[in-house]
Amino acid sequence: MHTRGNAHPQQQPFAAGPVLGIALATAAVLLAFSGRYGFHRDELYFLLAGRHLAWGYPDQPPLTPLLARLGAELFGASPSGLRVLPALLAAVAVALVALIARELGAGRGGQLVAAAAAACSGHLLGNGHLLSTATFDLTAWLAIILLTLRLLRTGEARWWPLLGLAVGVAALNKLLVFSLLPALLLGVLTAGPRGLLLPRPRELLGPLVAVLAACPFAVPVLWWQAAHGWPELTVAHGISAQQGVGGRLLLLPMQLLQLSPVLAPLWLTGIGRLWRRAELRWARPLVVAWAALCLLVLVGGGKGYYPIPLLFALLAAGCEPFAHWLREHRAKLAAGLLAALLTSALAALPVLPASALAVPMAVDPDLGEEVGWPELTAATAAGWARIPVEQRAQAVLLTANYGEAGALAHYGPAYGLPAPYSGHMGLYAWGPPPAGATGPVLLVHPIGYPWLERYFTDCRQVAQVDNGHGTANMEQHAVIALCAGPAEPWPALWPQLRRY
């Protein structure tokens, strides 16, 4: 199929060597900082979920736990080992931003500016530092955007199967990709080229092949969600409620901060360039798609970073004019990118000592969640030691959330701790404890979070967590409470402990 009535600019050669050099340098920086603190709570959960592989979990499809298991087996079950794959995905994302810039008419200089800007972005560095669903999402969405642009620019049917395949693989990681697709569709409907959506009957094979290419990956995930009552929607509603009105109003400021304020001129230039230049009319759906996804997050709730992959595409669109400017102002552009890199690194990477995280945690609280898990395990082991040896066969170790459970599953065996239980997210399906485990019960929960204790009898605090750095994360001063036993038998109690 060929898009009708549009003349498209010739593509410039891909600046493969320099772009790949920037991508590999990005991966090297990420790997250099990968072991500075420790595991993030989500990484510990993914390691644990990787031992219980399934087509889905309440909060996500199976790809990230699978990558956690693969990374641990290939490179070691350490923070540095687990983060090799995220660093490589970040490098791919850098190259994809440069390819998007090329798709939008950028020559060698524009592609290099795009790659360098992406590598200096706090969002890319933060995602490349940790293994998370957002890590793979960024790379997958950029690939989908690139393939969509290629399809819009050329109208060639051969891009449909690859686009469908990319969407299917992205659905294996997060169903959030199904919010990107209607945003792009709305962009094509409102900004064109509409001929892509009104194919001749003989050209319907392309979209059909795209759907078929996505099905082997997306259908099992959707089937699992449907069979379990769509728990991911429940999780999404919880995120929406947690964001509240204040979180939604910060949507644009948070995108500005996470991408890097220094890079704002690039994506603002990209928006103007796509909207004003006649030869780029075919790519205007990018602008509409970004605005539509922002509006969707604003109205429906969600996290402010969801639209950022589209913002990377707009940034790529604005790089070619700066490449021309670069010839006369090389030092100024280099200084700007260096400023973006330094501020992004401070906000997204473990550059500062763990005791000095208060300021970067104001922008990215996740940095603080990499601190204190060995200390939490040691405090839990001290609490477990309070249980008489003869009672430990019937004792249960129970946590309030998946981060605590993941930490105890990873570090606990060295202390002789049993496998932990929890009603949080995917761990609920791996319980309840055996009916004969009548107590004692050792509880681990954040301070100011005592709801868990009301389901058990005679609870008293026997230890408390101190991460040793004064880092005010969720588990600092977490409570270790020893209880006589459950207030009800486990089969009756377990459904009451479920939390999303």
C-alpha positions as CSV (number, residue, x, y, z in Angstrom):
1,M,0.0,0.0,0.0
2,H,1.3,3.5,-0.8
3,T,0.2,6.6,1.0
4,R,-1.6,8.8,-1.6
5,G,-1.0,12.5,-2.3
6,N,2.1,13.1,-0.1
7,A,5.6,13.8,-1.2
8,H,8.1,12.6,1.4
9,P,11.7,13.7,1.9
10,Q,14.5,11.3,1.0
11,Q,16.1,9.6,4.0
12,Q,19.6,10.5,4.9
13,P,22.2,7.8,5.5
14,F,22.2,6.4,9.0
15,A,25.2,7.6,11.1
16,A,25.7,4.1,12.4
17,G,29.2,4.4,13.8
18,P,28.8,7.6,15.9
19,V,25.2,6.7,17.0
20,L,26.3,3.2,18.1
21,G,29.3,4.8,19.9
22,I,26.9,7.0,21.9
23,A,24.6,4.1,22.6
24,L,27.5,1.9,23.8
25,A,28.9,4.7,26.0
26,T,25.4,5.1,27.5
27,A,25.4,1.4,28.4
28,A,28.9,1.6,29.8
29,V,28.0,4.5,32.1
30,L,24.9,2.6,33.3
31,L,26.9,-0.5,34.0
32,A,29.5,1.5,35.9
33,F,26.9,2.7,38.3
34,S,24.8,-0.4,38.4
35,G,26.0,-1.8,41.7
36,R,26.5,1.4,43.7
37,Y,23.5,1.0,46.0
38,G,21.5,-2.2,45.9
39,F,18.4,-3.8,44.4
40,H,15.2,-1.8,43.9
41,R,12.1,-3.2,45.5
42,D,10.6,-3.9,42.1
43,E,13.7,-5.8,41.0
44,L,13.4,-8.0,44.1
45,Y,9.8,-8.7,43.3
46,F,10.7,-9.5,39.7
47,L,13.4,-12.0,40.8
48,L,10.8,-13.7,43.0
49,A,8.1,-13.6,40.3
50,G,10.7,-15.1,37.9
51,R,10.6,-18.3,40.0
52,H,6.8,-18.5,39.5
53,L,6.5,-17.9,35.7
54,A,3.0,-17.5,34.4
55,W,1.2,-15.8,31.5
56,G,0.3,-13.0,33.9
57,Y,0.4,-11.4,37.3
58,P,-2.1,-9.0,38.8
59,D,0.1,-6.0,38.1
60,Q,1.8,-7.0,34.8
61,P,2.3,-9.6,32.0
62,P,5.2,-12.0,32.2
63,L,8.1,-10.4,30.3
64,T,9.9,-8.4,33.0
65,P,9.9,-11.3,35.5
66,L,11.2,-13.5,32.6
67,L,14.0,-11.0,31.9
68,A,14.8,-10.8,35.6
69,R,15.2,-14.6,35.7
70,L,17.2,-14.6,32.4
71,G,19.5,-11.7,33.6
72,A,20.1,-13.4,36.9
73,E,21.0,-16.7,35.3
74,L,23.3,-15.2,32.6
75,F,25.0,-12.4,34.6
76,G,24.4,-13.3,38.3
77,A,21.7,-12.6,40.8
78,S,23.2,-9.3,41.9
79,P,22.2,-5.7,41.2
80,S,25.0,-5.4,38.6
81,G,24.1,-8.7,36.9
82,L,20.4,-8.0,36.8
83,R,21.0,-4.6,35.2
84,V,23.0,-5.7,32.2
85,L,19.8,-6.2,30.1
86,P,18.4,-2.8,31.1
87,A,21.6,-1.1,30.1
88,L,21.5,-2.8,26.7
89,L,17.9,-1.8,26.3
90,A,18.8,1.8,27.0
91,A,21.5,1.6,24.4
92,V,18.9,0.3,21.9
93,A,16.6,3.2,22.9
94,V,19.3,5.7,22.1
95,A,19.8,4.2,18.6
96,L,16.0,4.2,18.1
97,V,15.7,7.9,18.9
98,A,18.4,8.6,16.3
99,L,16.6,6.4,13.7
100,I,13.4,8.3,14.4
101,A,15.2,11.6,13.8
102,R,16.5,10.1,10.5
103,E,13.0,9.1,9.6
104,L,12.0,12.7,10.1
105,G,14.6,14.0,7.7
106,A,17.6,14.4,10.0
107,G,21.1,14.0,8.5
108,R,24.2,12.9,10.3
109,G,24.4,15.9,12.6
110,G,20.7,15.7,13.5
111,Q,21.0,12.0,14.3
112,L,24.0,12.6,16.5
113,V,22.2,15.4,18.4
114,A,19.2,13.1,18.8
115,A,21.3,10.2,20.2
116,A,23.3,12.5,22.5
117,A,20.1,14.2,23.8
118,A,18.5,10.8,24.5
119,A,21.6,9.6,26.3
120,C,21.5,12.7,28.5
121,S,17.9,12.3,29.4
122,G,17.0,11.5,33.0
123,H,14.1,9.3,32.0
124,L,16.3,7.1,29.8
125,L,19.1,6.9,32.3
126,G,16.7,6.1,35.1
127,N,15.0,3.3,33.2
128,G,18.4,2.0,32.0
129,H,19.6,1.8,35.5
130,L,16.9,-0.4,36.8
131,L,15.0,-3.5,35.6
132,S,11.4,-2.4,35.5
133,T,8.4,-2.7,33.2
134,A,9.1,0.9,32.1
135,T,12.6,-0.1,31.0
136,F,11.3,-2.4,28.3
137,D,8.3,-0.2,27.5
138,L,10.5,2.7,26.5
139,T,12.4,0.6,24.0
140,A,9.3,-1.1,22.7
141,W,7.3,2.1,22.3
142,L,10.1,3.8,20.5
143,A,10.3,0.8,18.1
144,I,6.5,1.0,17.6
145,I,6.8,4.8,16.9
146,L,9.6,4.2,14.4
147,L,7.7,1.5,12.5
148,T,4.5,3.7,12.5
149,L,6.5,6.6,11.1
150,R,8.0,4.3,8.4
151,L,4.5,3.1,7.5
152,L,3.1,6.6,7.4
153,R,6.1,7.8,5.3
154,T,6.2,5.0,2.8
155,G,2.7,3.4,2.9
156,E,4.5,0.1,2.2
157,A,2.6,-3.0,3.4
158,R,5.8,-4.8,4.4
159,W,5.9,-2.7,7.7
160,W,2.6,-4.0,9.0
161,P,3.9,-7.4,10.2
162,L,6.8,-5.8,12.0
163,L,4.5,-3.3,13.6
164,G,2.1,-6.0,14.8
165,L,5.0,-8.0,16.1
166,A,6.3,-5.0,18.1
167,V,2.9,-4.4,19.6
168,G,2.5,-8.0,20.6
169,V,5.9,-8.2,22.3
170,A,5.1,-4.9,24.1
171,A,1.9,-6.4,25.3
172,L,3.9,-9.2,26.8
173,N,5.5,-6.6,29.0
174,K,2.6,-4.2,29.8
175,L,-0.9,-3.7,28.6
176,L,-0.2,0.1,28.6
177,V,0.7,-0.3,25.0
178,F,-3.0,-0.4,24.2
179,S,-3.2,3.2,25.2
180,L,-0.5,4.2,22.7
181,L,-2.3,2.6,19.8
182,P,-5.6,4.7,20.1
183,A,-3.5,7.8,20.6
184,L,-1.6,7.1,17.3
185,L,-4.9,6.2,15.6
186,L,-6.4,9.5,16.7
187,G,-3.4,11.3,15.4
188,V,-3.8,9.7,12.0
189,L,-7.5,10.4,11.9
190,T,-7.1,14.1,12.8
191,A,-3.8,15.0,11.2
192,G,-3.5,12.4,8.4
193,P,-2.5,10.8,6.2
194,R,-6.0,9.3,6.4
195,G,-5.4,7.1,3.3
196,L,-3.6,4.7,5.6
197,L,-6.9,4.0,7.4
198,L,-9.0,3.9,4.3
199,P,-7.2,1.2,2.3
200,R,-8.6,-0.4,-0.8
201,P,-10.1,-3.9,-0.2
202,R,-7.0,-5.6,-1.6
203,E,-4.8,-3.7,0.8
204,L,-6.6,-4.9,4.0
205,L,-4.2,-7.8,4.2
206,G,-1.5,-5.5,5.8
207,P,-3.5,-4.6,8.9
208,L,-4.8,-8.2,9.1
209,V,-1.2,-9.5,9.1
210,A,-0.3,-7.0,11.8
211,V,-3.1,-8.3,14.0
212,L,-2.1,-11.9,13.4
213,A,1.6,-11.1,14.2
214,A,0.5,-9.6,17.5
215,C,-1.8,-12.4,18.5
216,P,0.7,-15.1,19.7
217,F,2.0,-12.7,22.3
218,A,-1.0,-10.6,23.2
219,V,-3.8,-13.2,23.2
220,P,-2.4,-15.4,26.1
221,V,-1.8,-12.3,28.2
222,L,-5.3,-11.0,27.6
223,W,-6.7,-14.4,28.2
224,W,-5.0,-14.7,31.5
225,Q,-6.2,-11.2,32.6
226,A,-9.8,-12.1,31.5
227,A,-9.7,-15.4,33.3
228,H,-8.6,-13.7,36.5
229,G,-11.1,-10.8,36.4
230,W,-8.8,-8.2,34.8
231,P,-6.7,-7.5,38.0
232,E,-4.4,-5.1,36.0
233,L,-7.4,-2.7,35.7
234,T,-7.8,-2.9,39.5
235,V,-4.1,-2.0,39.9
236,A,-4.6,0.9,37.4
237,H,-7.5,2.2,39.3
238,G,-5.3,2.2,42.4
239,I,-2.6,4.1,40.7
240,S,-5.1,6.6,39.5
241,A,-6.5,7.1,43.1
242,Q,-3.0,7.4,44.4
243,Q,-2.0,10.1,41.9
244,G,-5.0,12.2,42.9
245,V,-5.7,15.7,41.5
246,G,-2.3,17.0,42.5
247,G,-0.4,14.2,40.7
248,R,-2.4,14.8,37.5
249,L,-1.8,18.5,37.5
250,L,2.0,17.8,37.7
251,L,1.8,15.7,34.5
252,L,3.6,18.2,32.3
253,P,6.1,19.5,34.9
254,M,7.1,15.9,35.7
255,Q,7.6,15.1,32.0
256,L,9.8,18.2,31.7
257,L,11.8,17.2,34.8
258,Q,12.2,13.6,33.9
259,L,13.1,14.1,30.3
260,S,15.4,17.1,31.4
261,P,14.5,20.7,31.3
262,V,17.6,21.4,29.3
263,L,16.2,19.4,26.4
264,A,12.9,21.3,26.2
265,P,14.1,23.5,23.3
266,L,14.5,20.3,21.2
267,W,11.0,18.9,21.6
268,L,9.4,22.3,21.4
269,T,11.2,22.8,18.2
270,G,10.1,19.4,17.1
271,I,6.4,20.2,17.6
272,G,6.8,23.4,15.6
273,R,8.7,21.7,12.9
274,L,6.2,18.9,12.4
275,W,3.3,21.3,12.4
276,R,4.7,23.9,10.1
277,R,6.8,22.0,7.5
278,A,4.7,20.8,4.6
279,E,7.1,18.0,3.8
280,L,6.6,16.6,7.3
281,R,2.8,16.8,7.3
282,W,2.6,13.0,7.2
283,A,4.3,12.9,10.7
284,R,1.9,15.3,12.4
285,P,0.1,12.4,14.1
286,L,3.0,12.3,16.6
287,V,2.0,15.7,18.0
288,V,-1.7,14.7,18.3
289,A,-0.8,11.3,19.8
290,W,1.4,12.9,22.5
291,A,-1.3,15.5,23.4
292,A,-4.0,12.7,23.4
293,L,-2.0,10.5,25.7
294,C,-1.3,13.4,28.0
295,L,-5.1,14.1,28.1
296,L,-5.8,10.4,28.7
297,V,-3.4,10.3,31.7
298,L,-4.8,13.6,33.0
299,V,-8.4,12.4,32.9
300,G,-8.1,8.7,33.6
301,G,-5.1,8.9,36.0
302,G,-1.8,7.2,35.6
303,K,1.9,8.0,36.0
304,G,3.2,11.1,34.4
305,Y,6.0,9.3,32.5
306,Y,3.6,7.3,30.3
307,P,3.7,9.8,27.4
308,I,7.5,10.4,27.5
309,P,8.3,7.9,24.6
310,L,6.2,10.1,22.3
311,L,8.1,13.1,23.7
312,F,11.4,11.5,22.7
313,A,10.0,11.3,19.2
314,L,9.1,15.0,19.2
315,L,12.6,15.7,20.5
316,A,14.0,13.7,17.6
317,A,11.9,15.8,15.2
318,G,13.6,19.0,16.6
319,C,17.2,17.9,16.3
320,E,17.9,18.7,12.6
321,P,17.6,22.5,13.1
322,F,20.0,22.3,16.0
323,A,22.5,20.3,14.0
324,H,22.7,23.3,11.6
325,W,23.1,25.6,14.6
326,L,25.8,23.3,15.9
327,R,28.2,24.3,13.2
328,E,28.5,27.8,14.6
329,H,27.7,27.1,18.2
330,R,29.3,23.8,18.9
331,A,30.6,24.8,22.4
332,K,27.1,26.0,23.5
333,L,25.3,22.9,22.4
334,A,28.0,20.7,24.0
335,A,27.6,22.7,27.3
336,G,23.9,22.3,27.1
337,L,24.1,18.5,26.7
338,L,26.7,18.3,29.4
339,A,24.4,20.2,31.8
340,A,21.5,17.8,30.9
341,L,23.7,14.8,31.5
342,L,25.0,16.0,34.9
343,T,21.6,17.0,36.2
344,S,20.0,13.8,34.8
345,A,22.7,11.7,36.4
346,L,22.2,13.3,39.8
347,A,18.4,12.8,39.5
348,A,18.4,9.3,38.1
349,L,21.7,7.5,38.9
350,P,23.3,6.5,42.2
351,V,25.9,9.2,42.0
352,L,25.5,10.7,45.5
353,P,26.2,8.9,48.8
354,A,23.1,7.1,50.0
355,S,23.0,9.5,53.0
356,A,22.5,12.4,50.6
357,L,19.5,11.3,48.6
358,A,16.9,13.7,49.9
359,V,17.1,16.1,47.0
360,P,17.1,13.6,44.1
361,M,14.4,11.6,45.8
362,A,12.1,14.7,45.5
363,V,12.3,14.1,41.7
364,D,12.6,10.3,41.7
365,P,11.7,8.6,44.9
366,D,12.7,5.3,43.4
367,L,16.4,6.0,44.1
368,G,15.7,5.6,47.8
369,E,14.1,2.2,47.2
370,E,17.5,0.8,46.4
371,V,18.8,1.2,49.9
372,G,18.3,-0.9,53.1
373,W,17.2,-4.4,52.0
374,P,20.1,-6.3,53.6
375,E,19.4,-4.3,56.8
376,L,15.7,-5.2,56.6
377,T,16.6,-8.9,56.3
378,A,19.0,-8.7,59.2
379,A,16.3,-7.1,61.4
380,T,13.9,-9.8,60.3
381,A,16.4,-12.5,61.2
382,A,16.7,-10.9,64.7
383,G,13.0,-11.1,65.1
384,W,12.9,-14.7,63.9
385,A,15.5,-15.6,66.4
386,R,13.0,-14.7,69.1
387,I,10.9,-17.7,68.1
388,P,11.7,-20.8,70.2
389,V,13.4,-23.4,68.0
390,E,10.7,-26.0,68.7
391,Q,8.0,-23.7,67.4
392,R,9.7,-22.7,64.1
393,A,8.3,-25.6,62.1
394,Q,4.8,-24.1,62.5
395,A,5.9,-20.5,62.3
396,V,5.2,-18.2,59.3
397,L,7.0,-15.2,57.9
398,L,4.6,-12.7,56.4
399,T,5.2,-9.3,54.8
400,A,3.0,-6.4,53.9
401,N,4.4,-5.8,50.4
402,Y,6.3,-7.5,47.6
403,G,9.5,-5.5,48.2
404,E,9.9,-6.9,51.7
405,A,9.0,-10.4,50.5
406,G,11.5,-10.2,47.6
407,A,14.3,-9.0,49.9
408,L,13.6,-11.9,52.4
409,A,13.4,-14.4,49.6
410,H,16.8,-13.2,48.2
411,Y,18.8,-12.5,51.3
412,G,16.9,-14.6,53.9
413,P,18.4,-18.1,53.2
414,A,21.8,-16.9,54.4
415,Y,20.2,-16.1,57.8
416,G,18.2,-19.4,57.8
417,L,14.9,-17.6,57.2
418,P,12.0,-19.5,55.6
419,A,10.3,-18.5,52.4
420,P,8.1,-15.4,53.1
421,Y,4.4,-15.1,52.3
422,S,2.5,-12.0,51.4
423,G,-1.0,-11.1,50.1
424,H,0.5,-8.3,47.9
425,M,0.1,-8.4,44.1
426,G,1.4,-11.7,42.6
427,L,2.4,-13.2,45.9
428,Y,-1.2,-13.7,46.9
429,A,-1.4,-16.6,44.3
430,W,1.5,-18.3,45.9
431,G,-0.1,-18.7,49.3
432,P,-1.7,-19.2,51.8
433,P,0.6,-20.8,54.3
434,P,-0.1,-24.5,55.2
435,A,-3.1,-25.0,57.4
436,G,-0.9,-26.6,60.0
437,A,1.2,-23.4,60.3
438,T,-0.6,-22.2,63.3
439,G,2.0,-19.8,64.6
440,P,3.9,-17.9,65.8
441,V,3.7,-15.4,62.9
442,L,6.5,-12.9,62.3
443,L,5.2,-9.8,60.5
444,V,7.2,-7.3,58.5
445,H,5.5,-4.0,57.6
446,P,6.3,-0.3,57.1
447,I,6.0,2.0,60.1
448,G,2.6,3.7,60.3
449,Y,1.1,0.7,58.4
450,P,-0.3,-1.5,61.3
451,W,-3.4,-2.8,59.5
452,L,-1.6,-6.2,59.1
453,E,-1.4,-6.8,62.8
454,R,-5.2,-6.8,63.3
455,Y,-5.5,-10.2,61.6
456,F,-3.2,-11.8,64.3
457,T,-3.2,-12.3,68.0
458,D,-0.9,-10.9,70.7
459,C,1.4,-8.9,68.4
460,R,4.4,-7.1,69.8
461,Q,7.3,-5.3,68.1
462,V,10.6,-7.2,68.5
463,A,12.8,-5.3,66.0
464,Q,12.9,-2.3,63.8
465,V,14.7,-1.6,60.5
466,D,17.4,1.1,60.2
467,N,19.0,1.3,56.8
468,G,22.1,3.0,58.3
469,H,22.0,6.0,56.0
470,G,19.0,7.9,57.3
471,T,17.4,7.5,53.8
472,A,13.7,8.2,54.2
473,N,12.4,5.4,52.0
474,M,9.3,3.3,52.5
475,E,11.1,0.7,54.7
476,Q,13.1,3.0,57.0
477,H,12.0,2.1,60.5
478,A,9.8,-0.7,59.3
479,V,8.4,-2.8,62.1
480,I,9.2,-6.5,62.8
481,A,6.3,-7.8,65.0
482,L,6.0,-11.2,66.5
483,C,2.4,-12.5,66.9
484,A,1.1,-15.6,68.6
485,G,-0.8,-16.8,65.6
486,P,-3.5,-15.9,63.0
487,A,-6.9,-14.8,64.3
488,E,-8.6,-17.2,61.9
489,P,-7.5,-20.3,60.0
490,W,-5.4,-19.4,57.0
491,P,-7.9,-20.5,54.3
492,A,-10.5,-18.0,55.8
493,L,-7.9,-15.3,56.5
494,W,-6.0,-15.3,53.3
495,P,-8.6,-13.5,51.1
496,Q,-8.7,-10.7,53.6
497,L,-4.9,-10.2,53.2
498,R,-5.0,-9.6,49.5
499,R,-3.7,-6.1,48.5
500,Y,-3.1,-4.5,45.1
